[in-house]
C-alpha cells in the first residue's frame, strides 16, 4: 500500500498525504475525548446523540474541536485588552 501511494504521488505527495492522515487521526481522537469529557463535579457535558454522531461521522469531532479552539482563542483575545 505504501509503495502504491509513493508511486502515485511521489515523495512529497506521499509525505503530505501521510501527514494529513495523521493530523486527521489526532484531531478525531482529541475531538472524541473533548466531547465525552465530563465537566467539573462529574456532570455529563455531552448528550448521547453527540457521541453517536462523532463515532459515525468522523468529521463532527474535528469540526467540534476546531470550533472549541476558535472559541477559546476569541475569549483569550478579548481578555487580553
C-alpha positions in Angstrom: 0.0 0.0 0.0 2.8 2.4 0.8 4.6 1.6 -2.4 1.4 2.3 -4.4 0.9 5.6 -2.6 4.6 6.5 -3.2 4.4 5.6 -6.9 1.2 7.5 -7.4 2.0 10.7 -5.5 5.8 10.8 -5.4 7.9 11.5 -2.3 6.4 15.0 -1.5 2.8 13.9 -2.2 3.0 10.7 -0.1 4.7 12.6 2.8 1.9 15.3 2.7 -0.8 12.6 2.5 0.7 10.8 5.4 0.8 14.0 7.5 -2.8 14.8 6.6 -4.0 11.4 7.6 -2.0 11.6 10.9 -3.4 15.1 11.6 -7.0 13.8 10.8 -6.5 10.9 13.3 -5.1 13.2 16.0 -7.9 15.8 15.6 -10.5 13.0 15.6 -9.2 11.4 18.8 -8.9 14.8 20.6 -12.5 15.7 19.5 -13.8 12.4 20.8 -12.0 13.0 24.1 -13.3 16.5 24.3 -16.9 15.6 23.6 -17.0 12.8 26.1 -15.1 14.7 28.9 -17.3 15.4 31.9 -17.4 18.8 33.5 -16.2 19.6 37.0 -18.3 17.8 39.6 -18.9 14.8 37.3 -21.9 16.3 35.4 -22.2 15.0 31.9 -21.1 17.6 29.3 -22.4 15.7 26.3 -25.5 14.2 25.0 -25.6 10.6 23.8 -26.5 11.6 20.3 -23.3 13.7 20.1 -21.2 10.6 20.8 -23.1 8.5 18.2 -22.6 11.3 15.7 -18.9 11.6 16.5 -18.4 7.8 16.0 -20.5 7.5 12.8 -19.3 10.7 11.2 -15.6 11.4 12.0 -15.8 15.0 10.6 -18.1 16.0 13.5 -15.4 15.8 16.3 -12.9 17.5 14.0 -15.3 20.4 13.4 -16.2 20.4 17.2 -12.5 20.6 18.2 -11.8 23.4 15.7 -14.8 25.3 17.0 -13.6 24.9 20.6 -10.2 26.1 19.7 -11.6 29.1 17.9 -13.9 29.9 20.9 -11.0 29.8 23.3 -8.9 31.9 21.0 -11.6 34.6 20.8 -12.0 34.5 24.6 -8.3 34.9 25.2 -8.2 37.7 22.6 -10.9 39.7 24.3 -9.4 39.2 27.8 -6.0 40.5 26.5 -7.2 44.1 26.3 
